[in-house]
């Protein structure tokens, strides 16, 4: 191995690990690395406008490709600005490696310019982090970091490198085999547990598959195995927000999303099931509703690669620690080996179809051309216009996110990119940029709210610089819609600081950044406006003015059981007690 500077080792390791894209923002503490990237023949550096955006763009890239996203930022504020995106990646299990600069080792602990304890700050929002004090260890650390980020439950890893370590020289050493002493994820399922799970599924009369983002993270094979297993068993399928696309929305067995803004049929089916087969999902508060009322008669199988997720909130009857793809493949093989046939769930489906008959996603609307646009209609119109095209949807966070999840159907994994666990406003635009860079021929649309889009709206400049044909579709109701909805339902319509009364002219703002701007104000303009957006071969921002006071239903109120759903606004009455308010 030849001798290299630390900065050269970083870049060489990225090349060796197959990295082709890095999202970042330069600063004094990483200038040696940036010098190594100058006119680099294989690594493309994407200059964002804010470090948070770099992390979200890396998330979008990772989720669109399955490869780890890579971020490079400077010390101090560069690192602290990245923490939101790092935490977002941890919550949603996104593989990401964040390289941060640090002040020289001689200045650590002296309150030097742009110094902060990056390792301390990120200890609880990363899978692992490093402070590299010896350049001889840098090559091995880089390779180990990528291994940890991508193996087991994916997640973010931070590598903090002092500036003098970037300049110092040492031999670049690549480990022959990475065998981390403490990180050894279990990939293969226990055969005995698989046989027990198959027996439980075969004996169930009202089973349901509850499938999450872990299936998508496990790769396309996992989604294929899920579809095969469902076809073999005949059981219905539902998913939380992060699992959309793992099972095709066009399949009759799909009950749509469940949880706080899930469908009536999905939530009731979970409640009345006698067996829940949970694969790569969590039983979090947005899914369970009131815990003592959650699926009272159901036995529960929980398949997850993360041992700590098992029994965290809901006790389960059969835990299976394994990669989702491996576990599903093993279930298929065991089902076939046991000679089981597709079960007769006629009575179960009769009950499910009864719940479906409520048509809980219907909404009132005036269909005259000059009428206000209902936000649900705008999503359905957008979905219809995108049909037949390779489309990737990102979102910000709020009402628009839930409407997109409810009304834009996904038949394949990696086409729905949103912030689930952390619920990060400002996620959608940089994530769309990352996805567009990863898949230049795809149609990438950020469905946004007028409040969320402003959190990282400076990234319009990034899309312009790299000539990315990203589309932004803003559902503009002039409110922080989800905040306003909660204030209406919980605080007797006291709209404290949820109205946006100084919004920019989004069309002019788009044009100032070199984008095409389109405004849609009435229902009669909706289809033509969407068509114009899709016809333009460059970046487009659409300001779609929607009904200001529309609420997102169905909805499980805070503190309620997952069957106590509000379907329409006229079902809202009274006020919540303090215990419920505390759970919002």
Wavefront OBJ file of the C-alpha trace (Angstrom):
o trace
v 0.000 0.000 0.000
v 1.277 3.411 -0.935
v 1.466 6.365 1.391
v -1.288 8.964 1.078
v -2.574 12.006 2.869
v -5.674 11.534 4.983
v -7.716 13.541 2.487
v -6.504 11.340 -0.354
v -7.413 8.244 1.661
v -10.961 9.520 2.087
v -11.390 10.001 -1.638
v -9.646 6.726 -2.523
v -11.899 4.850 -0.100
v -14.984 6.418 -1.721
v -13.731 5.226 -5.111
v -12.978 1.735 -3.786
v -16.455 1.551 -2.245
v -18.159 2.462 -5.529
v -19.350 5.922 -4.523
v -20.148 8.144 -7.506
v -22.029 11.028 -5.851
v -21.278 13.123 -2.766
v -23.576 15.840 -1.397
v -21.857 18.585 0.502
v -20.887 22.115 1.362
v -17.237 23.196 1.765
v -15.627 24.930 4.714
v -12.213 25.428 6.216
v -12.058 22.120 8.077
v -12.640 20.001 4.949
v -10.699 21.965 2.345
v -8.013 19.245 2.009
v -10.710 16.750 1.030
v -12.316 19.228 -1.336
v -8.936 19.788 -2.952
v -8.745 16.045 -3.607
v -12.189 16.185 -5.215
v -11.172 18.999 -7.568
v -11.979 17.808 -11.088
v -12.219 14.226 -9.873
v -12.923 11.890 -12.809
v -15.374 9.509 -11.094
v -16.889 11.246 -8.068
v -19.524 13.890 -8.699
v -19.871 16.462 -5.935
v -23.270 18.134 -5.606
v -23.081 21.569 -4.013
v -26.213 22.154 -1.946
v -27.212 25.444 -0.321
v -27.531 24.128 3.245
v -26.058 21.135 5.048
v -29.475 19.844 6.122
v -30.360 19.674 2.449
v -27.201 17.643 1.790
v -28.371 14.955 4.194
v -31.921 14.855 2.790
v -30.567 14.720 -0.772
v -28.347 11.814 0.277
v -31.436 10.137 1.764
v -33.334 10.603 -1.497
v -30.405 9.190 -3.456
v -30.156 6.209 -1.094
v -33.855 5.435 -1.136
v -34.106 5.664 -4.913
v -31.076 3.410 -5.506
v -30.587 1.250 -2.420
v -26.975 2.498 -2.239
v -25.675 4.534 0.704
v -25.893 8.306 0.456
v -22.665 10.191 1.168
v -22.377 13.646 2.723
v -19.351 15.907 3.211
v -19.594 18.962 5.488
v -17.308 21.142 7.521
v -16.896 21.371 11.286
v -19.052 23.281 13.759
v -22.193 24.644 12.071
v -21.648 22.380 9.078
v -21.937 19.352 11.336
v -24.750 20.724 13.491
v -26.800 21.693 10.430
v -26.558 18.078 9.268
v -27.929 16.597 12.489
v -31.607 16.855 11.492
v -31.021 14.796 8.348
v -28.826 12.328 10.243
v -31.600 11.781 12.780
v -34.145 11.460 9.985
v -32.029 8.716 8.395
v -31.742 6.890 11.720
v -35.493 6.947 12.323
v -36.302 5.750 8.787
v -33.385 3.292 8.469
v -31.641 4.972 5.536
v -27.996 4.034 4.804
v -25.847 7.166 4.911
v -22.222 8.047 5.637
v -21.557 11.611 6.775
v -17.970 12.852 6.687
v -17.427 15.923 8.852
v -14.380 18.088 9.228
v -12.994 18.855 12.667
v -10.488 21.354 14.039
v -6.904 20.067 14.349
v -6.315 17.543 17.129
v -4.202 20.101 19.019
v -7.221 22.439 19.261
v -9.910 19.924 20.225
v -11.438 21.003 23.530
v -10.208 24.603 23.331
v -13.391 26.181 21.939
v -11.565 26.818 18.686
v -13.226 28.523 15.731
v -16.005 26.323 14.348
v -15.339 23.600 16.887
v -18.062 21.413 18.326
v -18.168 17.943 19.800
v -19.545 16.265 16.687
v -19.101 12.758 18.056
v -20.904 13.703 21.264
v -23.704 15.486 19.423
v -24.317 12.598 17.006
v -23.830 9.692 19.398
v -27.562 9.187 19.860
v -28.667 9.849 16.284
v -26.268 7.518 14.458
v -25.710 3.783 14.262
v -22.049 4.517 15.002
v -19.619 7.403 14.837
v -15.875 7.914 14.723
v -13.354 10.579 15.631
v -10.266 9.605 13.632
v -7.110 10.822 15.365
v -4.600 8.678 13.442
v -4.347 8.852 9.631
v -3.132 5.233 9.548
v -6.608 4.147 10.706
v -8.567 6.242 8.251
v -8.784 3.695 5.415
v -10.080 0.961 7.689
v -12.555 3.334 9.349
v -13.994 4.420 6.000
v -14.610 0.833 4.919
v -16.027 -0.181 8.290
v -18.357 2.838 8.307
v -19.908 1.816 5.001
v -20.289 -1.742 6.252
v -22.158 -0.591 9.371
v -24.328 1.880 7.417
v -25.508 -0.748 4.927
v -25.630 -4.019 6.877
v -28.342 -5.125 9.260
v -30.837 -2.353 9.834
v -29.469 0.457 7.605
v -28.702 3.819 9.114
v -26.340 6.801 9.302
v -22.684 6.690 10.337
v -20.590 9.807 11.039
v -16.819 10.036 10.487
v -15.287 13.122 12.124
v -11.813 13.901 10.761
v -9.562 16.632 12.226
v -7.949 18.851 9.632
v -4.374 17.865 10.521
v -5.317 14.186 10.057
v -6.501 15.080 6.553
v -3.102 16.602 5.801
v -0.882 14.000 7.517
v 0.332 10.974 5.558
v 0.239 7.251 6.251
v -0.236 3.972 4.427
v -3.718 3.455 3.034
v -4.846 0.093 4.354
v -8.045 -1.664 3.319
v -9.296 -4.443 5.581
v -9.503 -7.847 3.911
v -12.585 -8.730 5.927
v -14.741 -6.579 8.163
v -15.708 -8.470 11.284
v -16.853 -5.859 13.745
v -16.500 -7.150 17.280
v -19.888 -5.904 18.429
v -21.960 -5.334 15.287
v -23.019 -8.697 13.913
v -26.567 -8.493 12.594
v -28.514 -11.721 12.278
v -29.504 -12.158 8.637
v -30.804 -15.721 8.444
v -33.995 -16.603 10.316
v -34.233 -19.424 12.817
v -35.730 -22.417 10.905
v -37.761 -23.520 13.923
v -39.303 -20.050 14.230
v -40.129 -20.091 10.514
v -41.892 -23.445 10.848
v -43.841 -22.128 13.835
v -44.839 -19.001 11.878
v -46.076 -21.104 8.956
v -48.173 -23.219 11.315
v -49.668 -20.079 12.869
v -50.528 -18.608 9.462
v -52.093 -21.886 8.282
v -54.233 -22.091 11.439
v -55.416 -18.458 11.335
v -58.902 -17.588 10.124
v -58.457 -13.798 10.054
v -54.777 -13.070 9.352
v -53.279 -9.858 8.035
v -49.831 -8.930 6.753
v -48.538 -5.692 8.254
v -45.577 -4.692 6.088
v -43.250 -1.739 6.566
v -40.283 0.100 5.159
v -37.979 -2.717 6.236
v -39.186 -4.707 3.243
v -38.225 -1.887 0.896
v -34.856 -1.466 2.625
v -34.195 -5.178 2.179
v -34.167 -4.755 -1.610
v -36.509 -5.579 -4.497
v -36.389 -9.323 -3.769
v -38.167 -8.737 -0.461
v -41.098 -7.035 -2.186
v -41.306 -9.875 -4.703
v -41.302 -12.443 -1.898
v -44.094 -10.562 -0.119
v -46.248 -10.707 -3.229
v -45.560 -14.414 -3.636
v -46.357 -15.176 -0.002
v -49.591 -13.211 -0.147
v -50.643 -15.101 -3.275
v -49.909 -18.417 -1.546
v -51.849 -17.567 1.612
v -54.584 -15.220 0.390
v -54.276 -12.947 3.437
v -54.874 -9.171 3.138
v -52.009 -6.685 3.311
v -51.691 -3.275 4.918
v -48.777 -0.962 5.579
v -47.783 2.127 7.532
v -46.535 5.254 5.787
v -43.005 3.988 5.122
v -44.064 0.697 3.542
v -46.089 2.053 0.614
v -45.085 0.350 -2.624
v -43.810 -2.875 -1.059
v -47.144 -4.418 -2.086
v -48.934 -3.133 -5.207
v -51.794 -0.739 -4.560
v -53.590 -2.185 -7.596
v -53.889 -5.633 -5.954
v -57.346 -6.391 -4.503
v -55.672 -7.764 -1.356
v -54.288 -4.306 -0.535
v -56.199 -2.570 2.258
v -54.209 0.651 1.823
v -52.349 2.465 4.566
v -53.206 1.988 8.208
v -52.554 4.187 11.227
v -53.570 7.695 12.283
v -54.596 8.681 8.738
v -55.027 5.157 7.427
v -58.174 3.665 5.982
v -61.198 2.459 7.891
v -60.816 -1.057 6.490
v -57.108 -1.327 7.319
v -57.506 -0.208 10.914
v -60.555 -2.362 11.540
v -58.932 -5.399 9.923
v -55.908 -4.998 12.221
v -58.275 -4.706 15.183
v -60.276 -7.823 14.334
v -57.438 -9.995 13.057
v -56.585 -13.189 14.880
v -53.018 -13.091 13.561
v -50.797 -10.150 12.574
v -47.701 -10.985 10.559
v -45.563 -7.879 10.957
v -42.600 -7.693 8.572
v -40.126 -4.808 8.703
v -42.473 -2.435 10.497
v -42.780 -0.911 13.952
v -45.756 -0.804 16.273
v -45.373 2.926 16.827
v -47.821 5.381 18.358
v -49.186 6.527 14.993
v -50.143 2.940 14.167
v -51.445 1.487 17.396
v -53.652 4.228 18.746
v -54.489 3.517 22.389
v -52.364 0.523 23.295
v -54.871 -1.273 25.502
v -57.328 -1.379 22.589
v -54.867 -2.418 19.873
v -55.673 -5.752 18.170
v -56.955 -7.333 21.377
v -57.545 -10.817 19.951
v -54.562 -11.082 17.631
v -51.493 -13.227 18.026
v -48.491 -11.416 16.635
v -45.485 -12.506 14.595
v -42.825 -9.808 14.301
v -40.053 -10.184 11.716
v -37.348 -7.544 11.979
v -33.588 -7.350 11.580
v -33.384 -4.982 14.530
v -33.637 -6.974 17.746
v -34.374 -3.805 19.747
v -37.598 -3.194 17.785
v -39.120 -6.451 19.025
v -41.448 -6.042 22.024
v -40.542 -2.358 22.255
v -44.167 -1.194 22.363
v -46.426 -4.178 21.649
v -45.582 -7.633 23.084
v -45.451 -10.281 20.363
v -46.001 -14.037 20.406
v -43.276 -15.021 17.944
v -40.207 -12.856 17.253
v -38.087 -13.637 14.208
v -34.794 -11.741 13.962
v -33.741 -11.733 10.312
v -33.427 -9.827 7.084
v -36.899 -9.346 5.615
v -35.997 -10.840 2.229
v -34.429 -13.919 3.827
v -37.321 -14.396 6.230
v -39.987 -14.081 3.527
v -38.109 -16.496 1.256
v -37.887 -18.966 4.141
v -41.623 -18.620 4.846
v -42.433 -19.340 1.189
v -40.208 -22.427 1.153
v -41.605 -23.730 4.450
v -45.217 -23.109 3.357
v -44.691 -25.054 0.151
v -42.729 -27.815 1.873
v -45.561 -28.298 4.360
v -48.012 -28.693 1.469
v -50.322 -25.895 2.606
v -52.840 -24.580 0.100
v -54.424 -21.156 -0.113
v -56.821 -20.791 2.802
v -60.510 -20.035 2.503
v -60.928 -16.553 3.942
v -64.352 -15.906 2.417
v -65.907 -14.817 5.702
v -62.875 -12.664 6.556
v -63.030 -10.925 3.192
v -66.793 -10.440 3.578
v -66.140 -8.455 6.754
v -63.282 -6.509 5.159
v -65.415 -5.586 2.151
v -68.064 -4.365 4.560
v -65.556 -1.932 6.046
v -64.428 -0.981 2.550
v -68.005 -0.052 1.726
v -67.704 3.027 3.937
v -65.530 4.525 1.154
v -63.579 6.382 3.785
v -61.377 8.252 1.301
v -64.318 9.902 -0.440
v -64.608 13.641 0.098
v -67.182 16.357 -0.605
v -66.427 18.630 -3.544
v -67.972 21.141 -5.877
v -67.251 19.919 -9.411
v -67.952 23.204 -11.224
v -65.007 24.593 -13.209
v -64.732 27.724 -11.080
v -64.850 25.868 -7.764
v -62.088 25.623 -5.195
v -59.825 22.622 -5.629
v -60.102 19.984 -2.946
v -56.575 18.834 -2.063
v -57.555 15.173 -2.458
v -58.717 15.907 -6.001
v -55.417 17.566 -6.862
v -53.507 14.426 -5.785
v -55.825 12.128 -7.728
v -55.497 14.303 -10.825
v -51.717 14.279 -10.495
v -51.667 10.492 -10.062
v -53.850 10.009 -13.137
v -51.573 12.236 -15.220
v -48.468 10.300 -14.101
v -49.926 6.862 -14.830
v -47.674 4.768 -17.045
v -44.557 6.816 -16.321
v -41.635 5.966 -14.043
v -42.573 8.350 -11.254
v -40.914 9.003 -7.921
v -42.896 11.005 -5.377
v -41.260 12.819 -2.494
v -43.137 14.862 0.068
v -42.624 17.402 2.738
v -44.471 16.797 6.034
v -48.048 17.719 6.884
v -51.537 17.338 5.441
v -50.251 17.160 1.884
v -48.048 14.206 2.884
v -51.032 12.258 4.204
v -53.201 13.123 1.208
v -50.427 11.940 -1.097
v -50.141 8.680 0.852
v -53.906 8.171 0.694
v -54.609 9.109 -2.918
v -51.431 8.475 -4.962
v -51.209 4.717 -5.425
v -47.805 2.999 -5.572
v -47.286 -0.371 -7.222
v -43.525 -0.683 -6.768
v -40.974 -0.030 -4.019
v -38.594 2.965 -4.001
v -41.171 5.253 -5.632
v -42.401 6.864 -2.411
v -39.857 8.929 -0.468
v -41.053 10.674 2.658
v -39.992 11.453 6.207
v -41.819 9.045 8.472
v -40.318 8.618 11.921
v -38.942 12.112 12.456
v -41.535 13.945 10.352
v -39.078 16.500 8.971
v -40.485 19.532 7.221
v -38.141 20.561 4.419
v -37.335 16.960 3.466
v -39.075 16.754 0.108
v -37.207 19.128 -2.227
v -33.653 18.010 -1.428
v -34.808 14.368 -1.403
v -36.269 14.922 -4.877
v -32.942 16.372 -6.010
v -31.106 13.310 -4.694
v -33.547 10.944 -6.387
v -33.359 12.840 -9.683
v -29.563 12.685 -9.652
v -29.759 8.952 -8.999
v -32.377 8.328 -11.708
v -32.057 11.087 -14.312
v -34.738 9.619 -16.601
v -37.410 9.337 -13.915
v -40.208 11.829 -13.336
v -39.515 13.130 -9.827
v -42.196 15.216 -8.129
v -42.099 16.786 -4.686
v -45.653 17.074 -3.368
v -45.324 19.958 -0.929
v -47.148 22.328 1.354
v -46.587 26.062 1.157
v -45.137 26.070 4.698
v -42.875 23.005 4.425
v -41.404 23.946 1.055
v -40.008 27.142 2.522
v -37.808 25.256 4.967
v -35.345 24.286 2.248
v -36.563 26.349 -0.671
v -33.035 27.599 -1.328
v -32.394 24.215 -2.972
v -34.189 25.514 -6.037
v -30.722 26.849 -6.837
v -29.182 23.374 -6.603
v -31.652 21.954 -9.107
v -30.948 24.884 -11.436
v -27.178 24.484 -11.178
v -27.256 20.796 -12.090
v -30.055 21.136 -14.657
v -32.361 18.736 -12.855
v -35.951 18.552 -14.172
v -37.466 18.239 -10.694
v -41.137 19.160 -10.311
v -42.669 20.723 -7.179
v -46.431 20.524 -6.714
v -47.458 22.786 -3.826
v -50.842 22.272 -2.195
v -51.212 25.859 -1.043
v -53.915 26.376 1.584
v -52.139 29.318 3.255
v -51.988 27.409 6.547
v -49.618 25.060 8.291
v -52.402 22.652 7.546
v -51.775 19.844 9.998
v -51.102 22.306 12.818
v -54.342 24.127 11.961
v -56.226 20.814 11.853
v -55.028 19.836 15.310
v -55.866 23.301 16.622
v -59.366 22.952 15.197
v -59.913 19.514 16.700
v -58.074 19.957 19.987
v -58.009 23.660 20.831
v -61.461 24.844 19.739
v -60.188 26.458 16.523
v -57.736 28.789 18.225
v -55.364 29.082 15.258
v -52.264 30.228 17.075
v -49.540 31.094 14.559
v -50.635 28.527 11.983
v -51.728 30.968 9.269
v -49.150 32.029 6.701
v -50.118 35.626 5.954
v -46.923 36.710 4.193
v -46.375 34.049 1.584
v -44.104 34.744 -1.382
v -45.318 34.770 -4.922
v -44.169 31.225 -5.656
v -44.348 31.691 -9.424
v -42.067 34.717 -9.346
v -39.763 32.962 -6.868
v -39.493 29.980 -9.184
v -38.721 32.233 -12.132
v -36.055 34.048 -10.108
v -34.252 30.709 -9.721
v -34.628 29.834 -13.408
v -37.578 27.499 -12.961
v -40.898 27.546 -14.772
v -43.691 28.721 -12.477
v -47.363 27.740 -12.884
v -50.319 28.856 -10.795
v -53.556 26.821 -10.596
v -56.472 28.559 -8.876
v -59.677 26.723 -9.823
v -60.803 23.185 -10.521
v -61.187 23.934 -14.208
v -57.492 24.821 -14.443
v -56.230 21.704 -12.642
v -55.763 19.179 -15.444
v -54.249 21.686 -17.877
v -51.885 22.991 -15.200
v -50.635 19.501 -14.392
v -50.244 18.723 -18.102
v -48.164 21.883 -18.573
v -45.958 20.882 -15.642
v -45.317 17.417 -17.056
v -44.739 18.714 -20.584
v -41.895 21.027 -19.542
v -38.487 19.349 -19.760
v -36.914 21.471 -17.021
v -37.706 22.187 -13.375
v -41.250 23.365 -12.643
v -42.913 24.740 -9.521
v -46.711 24.596 -9.421
v -48.585 26.751 -6.928
v -51.881 24.881 -6.676
v -54.361 26.845 -4.574
v -56.536 24.372 -2.679
v -59.450 24.698 -0.279
v -58.089 26.467 2.774
v -59.966 24.652 5.537
v -60.018 21.080 4.234
v -59.015 18.514 6.849
v -57.263 15.195 6.366
v -59.597 12.285 7.155
v -59.869 9.492 8.156
v -58.135 10.274 11.415
v -57.571 8.561 14.728
v -57.822 11.314 17.354
v -55.076 11.541 19.925
v -55.573 9.085 22.763
v -58.251 7.110 20.918
v -58.317 3.467 19.885
v -57.359 2.644 16.320
v -60.987 1.865 15.560
v -62.286 5.190 16.909
v -61.868 7.014 13.632
v -63.159 10.361 12.474
v -64.305 9.924 8.883
v -65.674 13.395 8.155
v -65.658 16.821 9.792
v -69.282 16.550 10.968
v -68.218 13.748 13.342
v -66.066 16.128 15.372
v -67.634 17.289 18.626
v -66.545 18.409 22.074
v -62.952 18.896 23.196
v -60.122 16.549 24.090
v -59.098 16.058 27.672
v -55.631 16.965 28.897
v -54.401 13.377 28.719
v -55.248 13.189 25.022
v -53.696 16.598 24.376
v -50.452 15.357 25.887
v -50.286 12.562 23.315
v -50.584 14.713 20.173
l 1 2 3 4 5 6 7 8 9 10 11 12 13 14 15 16 17 18 19 20 21 22 23 24 25 26 27 28 29 30 31 32 33 34 35 36 37 38 39 40 41 42 43 44 45 46 47 48 49 50 51 52 53 54 55 56 57 58 59 60 61 62 63 64 65 66 67 68 69 70 71 72 73 74 75 76 77 78 79 80 81 82 83 84 85 86 87 88 89 90 91 92 93 94 95 96 97 98 99 100 101 102 103 104 105 106 107 108 109 110 111 112 113 114 115 116 117 118 119 120 121 122 123 124 125 126 127 128 129 130 131 132 133 134 135 136 137 138 139 140 141 142 143 144 145 146 147 148 149 150 151 152 153 154 155 156 157 158 159 160 161 162 163 164 165 166 167 168 169 170 171 172 173 174 175 176 177 178 179 180 181 182 183 184 185 186 187 188 189 190 191 192 193 194 195 196 197 198 199 200 201 202 203 204 205 206 207 208 209 210 211 212 213 214 215 216 217 218 219 220 221 222 223 224 225 226 227 228 229 230 231 232 233 234 235 236 237 238 239 240 241 242 243 244 245 246 247 248 249 250 251 252 253 254 255 256 257 258 259 260 261 262 263 264 265 266 267 268 269 270 271 272 273 274 275 276 277 278 279 280 281 282 283 284 285 286 287 288 289 290 291 292 293 294 295 296 297 298 299 300 301 302 303 304 305 306 307 308 309 310 311 312 313 314 315 316 317 318 319 320 321 322 323 324 325 326 327 328 329 330 331 332 333 334 335 336 337 338 339 340 341 342 343 344 345 346 347 348 349 350 351 352 353 354 355 356 357 358 359 360 361 362 363 364 365 366 367 368 369 370 371 372 373 374 375 376 377 378 379 380 381 382 383 384 385 386 387 388 389 390 391 392 393 394 395 396 397 398 399 400 401 402 403 404 405 406 407 408 409 410 411 412 413 414 415 416 417 418 419 420 421 422 423 424 425 426 427 428 429 430 431 432 433 434 435 436 437 438 439 440 441 442 443 444 445 446 447 448 449 450 451 452 453 454 455 456 457 458 459 460 461 462 463 464 465 466 467 468 469 470 471 472 473 474 475 476 477 478 479 480 481 482 483 484 485 486 487 488 489 490 491 492 493 494 495 496 497 498 499 500 501 502 503 504 505 506 507 508 509 510 511 512 513 514 515 516 517 518 519 520 521 522 523 524 525 526 527 528 529 530 531 532 533 534 535 536 537 538 539 540 541 542 543 544 545 546 547 548 549 550 551 552 553 554 555 556 557 558 559 560 561 562 563 564 565 566 567 568 569 570 571 572 573 574 575 576 577 578 579 580 581 582 583 584
